[in-house]
Amino acid sequence: MASTAIDAYRITEEPYYRPSADEIRLYEHAYAHRLPLILKGPTGCGKTRFVEYMAWKLRRPLITLACNEDMTASDLVGRYLLDANGTAWHDGPLTQAVRHGGICYAKFSRYRPEYYCSHDQRRLLYQDLPPKPQCS
């Protein structure tokens, strides 16, 4: 089977996860009925690990986003960009997840990503920056 771009988002080895209640059954029910979920809890409580485990269990690609107040709809959905052949549509992470039946896990933070991961540019999403103010 040929490898595709979405295969990079597939979890191939079972992540360690120890259930604390019936969250696996609830997630499977929500997934089967196409219901969105909100996972809320303090840093380090296992939200990300749980979603990774469920993506592995359901055999779905997992696209994780570091979201903040500066994100725009085009950061999620996609945008037209110029390339060598002219203008081309580039799917955003949400569109990629939808097209390939994946799970989109949006992690929200009060801080912009460059404040806590400026050393790792791969984690940053390109953002539509507001225009610079004009000097008169």
Backbone as CSV, one residue per row, in Angstrom:
resi,resn,N_x,N_y,N_z,CA_x,CA_y,CA_z,C_x,C_y,C_z
1,MET,0.841,-1.180,0.000,0.000,0.000,0.000,0.890,1.249,0.000
2,ALA,0.592,2.193,-0.853,1.389,3.415,-0.971,1.152,4.326,0.232
3,SER,2.195,4.985,0.647,2.106,5.912,1.771,1.563,7.256,1.283
4,THR,0.694,7.857,2.064,0.136,9.163,1.729,0.525,10.156,2.808
5,ALA,0.275,11.442,2.529,0.638,12.493,3.486,-0.079,12.306,4.817
6,ILE,-1.310,11.819,4.793,-2.078,11.669,6.034,-1.523,10.533,6.903
7,ASP,-0.775,9.603,6.306,-0.203,8.502,7.079,0.763,8.987,8.157
8,ALA,1.334,10.158,7.960,2.235,10.722,8.976,1.489,11.022,10.275
9,TYR,0.163,11.133,10.206,-0.641,11.450,11.384,-1.245,10.206,12.039
10,ARG,-0.927,9.042,11.527,-1.460,7.804,12.106,-0.568,7.337,13.251
11,ILE,-1.199,6.887,14.322,-0.470,6.363,15.479,-0.391,4.855,15.297
12,THR,0.808,4.346,15.147,0.981,2.934,14.807,1.208,2.034,16.018
13,GLU,1.710,2.597,17.105,1.936,1.804,18.311,0.963,2.253,19.398
14,GLU,0.469,1.290,20.140,-0.511,1.602,21.183,0.112,2.482,22.259
15,PRO,-0.466,3.690,22.461,0.030,4.534,23.559,-0.465,3.978,24.903
16,TYR,0.345,4.112,25.918,-0.111,3.676,27.236,-1.217,4.609,27.715
17,TYR,-2.334,4.022,28.088,-3.413,4.806,28.677,-4.151,3.921,29.657
18,ARG,-4.355,4.420,30.860,-5.097,3.687,31.878,-6.408,4.418,32.134
19,PRO,-7.548,3.823,31.771,-8.837,4.492,31.965,-9.109,4.764,33.440
20,SER,-9.787,5.874,33.686,-10.137,6.206,35.067,-11.614,5.955,35.345
21,ALA,-12.413,5.880,34.309,-13.853,5.607,34.458,-14.344,5.008,33.137
22,ASP,-15.438,5.512,32.608,-15.975,4.979,31.347,-15.754,5.936,30.174
23,GLU,-14.634,6.707,30.209,-14.363,7.686,29.165,-14.170,7.048,27.791
24,ILE,-13.647,5.839,27.730,-13.460,5.180,26.433,-14.809,4.882,25.797
25,ARG,-15.729,4.349,26.557,-17.070,4.065,26.036,-17.766,5.355,25.604
26,LEU,-17.642,6.414,26.396,-18.269,7.692,26.045,-17.674,8.278,24.771
27,TYR,-16.356,8.182,24.614,-15.705,8.696,23.415,-16.156,7.896,22.189
28,GLU,-16.181,6.567,22.320,-16.617,5.722,21.203,-18.056,6.035,20.801
29,HIS,-18.909,6.277,21.788,-20.304,6.634,21.503,-20.371,7.968,20.759
30,ALA,-19.648,8.966,21.242,-19.636,10.277,20.583,-19.076,10.153,19.162
31,TYR,-18.015,9.364,19.006,-17.414,9.184,17.681,-18.402,8.505,16.729
32,ALA,-19.075,7.473,17.196,-20.028,6.740,16.356,-21.191,7.622,15.916
33,HIS,-21.554,8.589,16.755,-22.682,9.477,16.447,-22.229,10.842,15.930
34,ARG,-20.931,10.955,15.629,-20.346,12.179,15.075,-20.630,13.410,15.945
35,LEU,-20.450,13.231,17.241,-20.647,14.316,18.188,-19.293,14.895,18.601
36,PRO,-19.149,16.204,18.607,-17.881,16.791,19.062,-17.749,16.663,20.580
37,LEU,-16.531,16.630,21.040,-16.262,16.537,22.476,-15.382,17.683,22.922
38,ILE,-15.562,18.080,24.160,-14.654,19.026,24.804,-14.037,18.302,25.987
39,LEU,-12.723,18.228,25.987,-12.000,17.650,27.112,-11.412,18.793,27.911
40,LYS,-11.727,18.815,29.190,-11.272,19.916,30.032,-10.558,19.353,31.249
41,GLY,-9.429,19.955,31.559,-8.696,19.518,32.737,-7.396,20.271,32.836
42,PRO,-6.739,20.174,33.983,-5.481,20.892,34.178,-4.364,20.303,33.315
43,THR,-3.326,21.077,33.136,-2.156,20.636,32.390,-1.616,19.342,32.995
44,GLY,-1.360,18.372,32.132,-0.753,17.125,32.583,-1.708,16.069,33.092
45,CYS,-3.011,16.281,32.944,-3.963,15.301,33.481,-4.233,14.139,32.524
46,GLY,-3.760,14.226,31.266,-3.906,13.095,30.356,-4.849,13.301,29.188
47,LYS,-5.265,14.531,28.915,-6.186,14.785,27.795,-5.566,14.371,26.464
48,THR,-4.356,14.806,26.224,-3.690,14.495,24.955,-3.436,12.999,24.843
49,ARG,-2.967,12.385,25.893,-2.698,10.938,25.856,-3.992,10.173,25.576
50,PHE,-5.092,10.599,26.163,-6.382,9.944,25.927,-6.779,10.035,24.458
51,VAL,-6.648,11.226,23.862,-7.008,11.397,22.452,-6.069,10.581,21.564
52,GLU,-4.784,10.530,21.892,-3.853,9.695,21.130,-4.259,8.225,21.203
53,TYR,-4.635,7.769,22.391,-5.065,6.387,22.565,-6.314,6.101,21.738
54,MET,-7.272,7.018,21.771,-8.518,6.803,21.028,-8.270,6.823,19.522
55,ALA,-7.375,7.674,19.046,-7.040,7.685,17.614,-6.426,6.339,17.225
56,TRP,-5.562,5.808,18.073,-4.969,4.501,17.801,-6.047,3.417,17.814
57,LYS,-6.891,3.429,18.830,-7.934,2.407,18.988,-8.921,2.432,17.820
58,LEU,-9.285,3.621,17.365,-10.247,3.758,16.266,-9.568,3.716,14.886
59,ARG,-8.238,3.613,14.886,-7.453,3.565,13.641,-7.715,4.780,12.751
60,ARG,-7.692,5.948,13.380,-7.924,7.212,12.689,-6.678,8.074,12.793
61,PRO,-6.381,8.856,11.758,-5.271,9.815,11.880,-5.611,10.882,12.915
62,LEU,-4.606,11.375,13.600,-4.798,12.404,14.625,-3.996,13.643,14.243
63,ILE,-4.715,14.742,14.056,-4.078,16.021,13.759,-4.282,16.914,14.976
64,THR,-3.177,17.286,15.617,-3.222,18.098,16.834,-2.823,19.528,16.497
65,LEU,-3.591,20.484,17.008,-3.350,21.902,16.759,-3.085,22.625,18.063
66,ALA,-2.141,23.542,18.055,-1.919,24.440,19.183,-2.633,25.746,18.848
67,CYS,-3.795,25.940,19.435,-4.634,27.098,19.112,-4.427,28.226,20.125
68,ASN,-4.697,29.441,19.682,-4.620,30.607,20.550,-5.554,31.681,20.009
69,GLU,-5.613,32.806,20.674,-6.560,33.863,20.311,-6.245,34.524,18.973
70,ASP,-5.058,34.334,18.442,-4.681,34.969,17.183,-4.994,34.128,15.948
71,MET,-5.489,32.927,16.131,-5.780,32.073,14.977,-6.983,32.591,14.211
72,THR,-6.971,32.350,12.914,-8.088,32.732,12.059,-8.717,31.480,11.473
73,ALA,-9.870,31.652,10.845,-10.540,30.524,10.205,-9.657,29.899,9.132
74,SER,-8.922,30.714,8.396,-8.070,30.165,7.333,-6.913,29.349,7.897
75,ASP,-6.504,29.600,9.134,-5.482,28.769,9.771,-5.989,27.348,9.955
76,LEU,-7.285,27.198,10.161,-7.884,25.883,10.377,-8.348,25.240,9.080
77,VAL,-9.029,26.008,8.237,-9.669,25.468,7.043,-8.702,25.359,5.876
78,GLY,-7.884,26.366,5.672,-6.954,26.381,4.558,-6.994,27.717,3.850
79,ARG,-6.181,27.843,2.801,-6.118,29.110,2.077,-5.478,28.887,0.717
80,TYR,-5.681,29.870,-0.138,-4.996,29.879,-1.423,-3.615,30.492,-1.214
81,LEU,-2.606,29.835,-1.767,-1.235,30.325,-1.681,-0.620,30.337,-3.074
82,LEU,0.321,31.238,-3.268,1.038,31.303,-4.531,2.128,30.248,-4.547
83,ASP,2.267,29.590,-5.696,3.378,28.664,-5.879,3.930,28.847,-7.293
84,ALA,4.812,27.973,-7.730,5.458,28.110,-9.038,4.461,28.082,-10.191
85,ASN,3.300,27.447,-9.988,2.300,27.322,-11.052,1.162,28.321,-10.927
86,GLY,1.241,29.240,-10.006,0.169,30.215,-9.798,-0.409,30.089,-8.401
87,THR,-1.720,30.171,-8.325,-2.411,30.094,-7.042,-2.962,28.687,-6.844
88,ALA,-2.746,28.130,-5.653,-3.223,26.778,-5.362,-3.815,26.743,-3.957
89,TRP,-4.870,25.963,-3.794,-5.491,25.764,-2.488,-4.637,24.813,-1.657
90,HIS,-4.422,25.164,-0.395,-3.714,24.313,0.548,-4.638,24.067,1.732
91,ASP,-4.995,22.804,1.939,-5.869,22.452,3.057,-5.233,22.826,4.379
92,GLY,-6.067,23.319,5.292,-5.644,23.523,6.663,-5.800,22.223,7.430
93,PRO,-5.363,22.186,8.672,-5.412,20.945,9.438,-6.831,20.418,9.669
94,LEU,-7.792,21.299,9.870,-9.158,20.840,10.065,-9.697,20.189,8.795
95,THR,-9.450,20.789,7.652,-9.893,20.234,6.376,-9.212,18.899,6.109
96,GLN,-7.931,18.784,6.429,-7.230,17.513,6.256,-7.880,16.418,7.095
97,ALA,-8.193,16.734,8.338,-8.819,15.741,9.219,-10.174,15.309,8.665
98,VAL,-10.969,16.262,8.200,-12.295,15.934,7.668,-12.177,15.102,6.390
99,ARG,-11.307,15.499,5.488,-11.149,14.771,4.210,-10.739,13.320,4.409
100,HIS,-9.945,13.058,5.440,-9.388,11.724,5.628,-9.999,10.971,6.806
101,GLY,-11.124,11.452,7.332,-11.786,10.764,8.431,-10.980,10.754,9.709
102,GLY,-10.167,11.780,9.890,-9.298,11.833,11.060,-9.931,12.532,12.245
103,ILE,-9.182,12.584,13.310,-9.579,13.274,14.532,-8.767,14.556,14.602
104,CYS,-9.446,15.661,14.802,-8.775,16.947,14.942,-8.836,17.329,16.420
105,TYR,-7.687,17.392,17.051,-7.597,17.728,18.470,-7.005,19.119,18.600
106,ALA,-7.834,20.063,18.988,-7.412,21.457,19.124,-7.102,21.740,20.590
107,LYS,-5.835,22.023,20.865,-5.399,22.357,22.218,-5.367,23.879,22.327
108,PHE,-6.086,24.410,23.275,-6.168,25.856,23.429,-5.260,26.317,24.552
109,SER,-4.625,27.456,24.314,-3.734,28.045,25.294,-3.986,29.539,25.318
110,ARG,-3.706,30.138,26.452,-3.828,31.596,26.532,-2.635,32.278,25.889
111,TYR,-1.600,31.510,25.594,-0.373,32.084,25.082,-0.176,31.702,23.624
112,ARG,0.424,32.600,22.873,0.736,32.310,21.480,1.830,31.247,21.440
113,PRO,1.816,30.369,20.449,2.791,29.278,20.407,4.242,29.733,20.441
114,GLU,4.549,30.879,19.828,5.955,31.285,19.799,6.491,31.628,21.192
115,TYR,5.607,31.843,22.164,6.063,32.128,23.512,6.547,30.871,24.224
116,TYR,6.024,29.711,23.850,6.439,28.514,24.557,7.104,27.461,23.675
117,CYS,7.191,27.684,22.373,7.922,26.717,21.548,8.669,27.416,20.427
118,SER,9.239,28.579,20.729,9.955,29.316,19.686,11.178,28.552,19.192
119,HIS,11.669,27.599,19.978,12.816,26.806,19.558,12.431,25.739,18.533
120,ASP,11.147,25.479,18.379,10.696,24.425,17.464,9.709,25.023,16.479
121,GLN,10.199,25.532,15.357,9.351,26.208,14.384,8.366,25.265,13.708
122,ARG,8.585,23.949,13.777,7.667,23.016,13.139,6.289,23.047,13.782
123,ARG,6.187,23.491,15.019,4.912,23.483,15.718,4.068,24.717,15.433
124,LEU,4.633,25.715,14.806,3.902,26.953,14.577,3.055,26.861,13.330
125,LEU,1.861,27.384,13.408,1.001,27.489,12.238,1.172,28.888,11.672
126,TYR,1.242,29.000,10.366,1.348,30.314,9.757,0.025,31.044,9.945
127,GLN,0.108,32.262,10.361,-1.080,33.025,10.700,-1.225,34.220,9.780
128,ASP,-2.476,34.618,9.552,-2.733,35.857,8.827,-2.448,36.994,9.796
129,LEU,-1.416,37.734,9.535,-1.051,38.825,10.429,-1.829,40.077,10.055
130,PRO,-2.239,40.868,11.047,-2.946,42.108,10.728,-1.998,43.075,10.012
131,PRO,-2.556,43.954,9.183,-1.681,44.910,8.482,-0.982,45.823,9.461
132,LYS,0.233,46.232,9.084,0.989,47.159,9.939,0.327,48.537,9.873
133,PRO,0.276,49.252,10.999,-0.302,50.595,10.976,0.530,51.521,10.087
134,GLN,-0.145,52.388,9.375,0.526,53.334,8.491,0.903,54.586,9.280
135,CYS,2.144,55.023,9.114,2.594,56.259,9.760,2.185,57.434,8.897
136,SER,1.747,58.495,9.536,1.345,59.674,8.736,2.347,60.785,8.867
